[in-house]
Amino acid sequence: MIYTVTLNPAMDYFVALDSMNKGGVNRAAHDHKAPGGKGINVSRVLKRIGHPSTALGFIGGFTGEYIKANVEADGVHTSFIEISGDTRINIKLKADMETEVNGVSPAIAANDVAALEEQLTQLKPNDVVVFAGSVPPSLETNVYAKWSKLLKDRGVSVFIDTSGKPLEEAVAAQPDFIKPNQHELAEFAGEAIDSLEAAVPHAKALVAKGIGHVFVTFAGDGALLATEQSILLATTPKGTVKNSVGAGDSVVAGFIGATAEGMSLPEAFRFAVASGSATAFSTGFAERTTIEALMDEVAVTIYREG
């Protein structure tokens, strides 16, 4: 089984304006709402490519009910822990430029954390769990590291997609997979990284720390996948970006799905990169037919120093 964990979900409220009148009244040209949260996004894309999963995490209030109802309507099984506070609302404004206002995360009580941890103890060897997204301020930043060690000791494959202190601390738990983007890797490394080649030594250093797969995305400039055996580089398909939300999460879902289907590492890499592009070029999440059509545009090469 595949499980995704979203500790800090949100109801995303997208508002499009013809122009922004700062300090005055603005009327939306159109708007829509959607469940938000990186782990939730991974589950929704997994469903689209033919792999069921169970979405775990914390939800609360009317916004939490909205998320649960919409995720389940998408065909994803959920087992969320219901908390006393309301799940946050993130506002995404698109006018002359894009502006985001992320809501305040609800407090997570100790008994809620214990309930989720109890769910995790039920996972079995060869299960896959994805910890994705930010950690709410009310939780310790080492929570992913703590749970990663617990699950790896049980034979569960652990995928992590986060940044900052939670990523830094999770690395010490030696997860099977991490997916920093160019900027997150640069933050982790403490220096600018302006190309795939510049990312190679940093990815190799992470593999040397015991990370099974280090997958670094560079948006339209390609991707890198480092393992103990090899370093692969990939180009990304060309197209018009319509939607940046969930593209990175689609990469994670694509890699998990491709690996579950027994694809070779280069083919799984191609499928994952195409998955991210398929979402970026769509108004919603990637569909399998679109992913497969884009795979031919992804060129994978082996990195050779010098």
N, C-alpha and C positions, 0 to 999 in steps of 0.2 A: 504493500500500500504506500501511497504518497500522501504526505501531510504537509500543509503550509501553516505557518504561524505568523500572524499579524498582531503585534502588541499594541500598535498605535494607528488603527484604521481611521477613516474619515468619510463623511459624506462630502464629496466634491461638488461644488456649485460653480458651474461654468457660466460666465456672463460675457457676451460679446456686445461691444459698443461701437458705433460708427466713429466716435471720437470721445476723448475724456475731457470733461469740463471740471477741472479741479476746483473744489470749493463750492460747486453749484450742484444743481439737480441733474442727474444723468438718467436717461431712459434706455433700457436694454433693447438691442435690435433682436436678439434671441438669447435664450438660456436653456440649460438643461442640468440635471443632477445625475450623479453616478456614484456607485460604491467606490471608495478609494482605499488604498493600502497595498503595499507591494506583494505581500503574500497572497492576498485575495486576488490580485491581478494574475499571479502565477497560476493559481487554481483555475481561473476563468480561461486562460490560454490553454492550459493542459486539457481542459474539457474540449476545446475546439480542435485540438489535434488528436483526440481520441484516447485520452488517458484520464481516468477518474482520480479524484483526490478528495481529501477531507480538509476543510478550512477550519483552523483553530485560531484562538485569540480572544480578545476582550471586546465586547460591545455593550452599549448601555443606552437607555432612553429611546425616544422616538427615532433618533438618527440611527441608533443601533438596530432597531427593528427594520428600518428602511434598508440598511445594508444586508441584513440577514434575508429578508424577503427577496431582494433583487439578486443576490448571489445564488440563492436556491432556485429562483426562476430561470437562472442561467444553466441549471442542471448540475450545480456543484453541491455536494453534501457538506453540511456545516455541523460543527459541534462547539460553538462559541461559548465562552464563560460570560454570563450576564452580570455586569457591575452596576453599582448604584448611580454613577454619574452618566451624563450624556456623552456619547461619542462626539468628537469634535466635528466642526464644519470648516472645510477649507474653501476659500473663495479664489477663483481663478479668473481674472479680468483680462479680456483681450480687446484692446483698442489700437491706438497708435503703437503701443508696445504692450508686452504681456507683463502683468503684475499678479503676484500671488500673495494672499493673506491666509496664513495657516492658523487655524483655531487653537485654543488652549486644550491640551490633553487632559482628560479626566484623571483623577487620582485612582490608582490601582491598589486595593487593600491587600494585606498579607494573605487573607484567606482566599482571595481570587487568584493570587500567584500560586498558592498551594494547590488549588483546584486544577489549574493548567498543568502544573508539574505532575500531578497525579495522572492526568491524561497521557503525558509523555512517557511515564513509566510503563504504560500499556503497549508501547510500540515494540515490535519484534525484530529479530535479526533480518537484515536485507530490506527492511522498510526504508523509506527515504523521507527526510524531514527538511523543510526549507524555512529558515529563519530569515525574514526579509523586512526591511524598513527600519525606521528609527525606534529608539527605546524611549518610552514615556519618562518624563522627569521624575516621577514617583518611584521608578525602579532603578536598581543599581545598573551601571553601565556594563558590568561583567555578566549580565544574565545570560547572554548568548553563549559566552565561554563556559559558564557553569553547566548549562543544559547540553552543550555540545559534548563535553566530557562525559556526562551521564549517559548520553545516547550512544556515543562511540564505544563505550565500554560494553554496551548491549548489542553491538554489531549493526547499529543503524547508520546509514549513510547521511551525513550532515552537509547541507548546502547553506551558505550564508551570503546574503546580499545586504550589506549595511555600510556605514562609513564612520569616520571619526573614532572616538574612544571605544565604542562597542566593537568596531572592526579590529582595532589595535589589540584589544583584550581577547577577542575571539581567536585571533591567529595563534595564540599560545595553546589553545585547545586542539589545534591541528585538525580543523574540519576537512572534509573531502573536497570541498569546492568553495571558492570565493569569487565574486565578480565585481571588483572595483572598476569604475570607469576611469578615464584618463585623469580627471581632476581629483577623484578620491584616492587614486594611487599616488598622485603627486603630494597630496596632503599627508598620506601615510609615510611617504619617503622623505618629506621635508624639503623637497626641491622640485623645480619645474620639470615636467616631462612633456616634450613637444612632438614626439614621434613614436611610432611602434618600436623602432630600434632602441630609442632611449629608455623605453619601458622594460626591455629585455632583462637587464641586470637586476632590476627591482623584482620582476616576476620570478627570476631564478632564485633570488634570495628568499622569497616567500616559500617556494617549493623546498628549499633547503631547510626551512623551519618545520617541514612536515605537512604542508598543504598538498593535497593530492592533485588538484587542478586549480590553476590561477588563470582566470578568464578576464582579460582587460579589454574594455570596449572604448573605441575612439569615435563614436557617432558615425558620421559619414566617411571617416578616414580609415576605417578598418578595425580589426580586432586581433588580439594575441591570445594564444592558449599555451600555457606552460605546464608541463608535467615533469616527472623525474626522468622520463625517457626522451622527451623531445620538446621543441618549441615550434609552434605552428603560427603562421601569420595568415590573415585573410583579408581580402578586399570586401567592400560592401557594395551591394547593388546601387545603381543610380536611379533616382526617382524624386518626386516632389513630396517633401515632408508635410503631411497634413495633421499629424498627431504624434507629439513626443511623449505623451503619457502612456506608460506601460511598455515602451519599447525595450528597456533593459530587463523588465520582468519577463517579457516574451523570450528574450535570449535564454534566461534561466529555464523557463518551461520547455523551450525547444531542445535544450541540451539534455534535460531529464528525460523527455519523451523519446528522443533519438537513442539515448543510451539504453533505455528500457526495451527498445525494439531491436537491440543488438547491433546497431550501426557501428562501424569502425570509428576510431577517434577523429580522423579527418572528416568523415561524413557527418558525424554528430556535430562537429564544429561548424561545418557548412550549414547544416540544418538550423543550428542555433542562431547563426548570424542572419540567415534568411528570415528567421522568425522575427527578430528584432526589426528588420527592414520592412517586413510585411505589415507589422503594426504601425510603424512610422508613416508608411505610405497609405494607410487606411484611416477612415474616420472613427473606427472602433478597433477591436483587437484582431490580431492575425487569424486568418482561416487557413486550414491545411493546404487547400488548393493553391492559394496565393504563395504560401511558403515554398511549396514544391516548384512552382513556376519560377521563383526567384533563385533557387539553388544553383542553376546553371550560370548565374552571374557572379557567384561567389568563388573566387579563385583562392585555393589554399596552397601555401608553399611551406617548406621546412626552412626555418631560419638557420643560416650558417654564418658563424662569426668570420669576419674578415672578407 
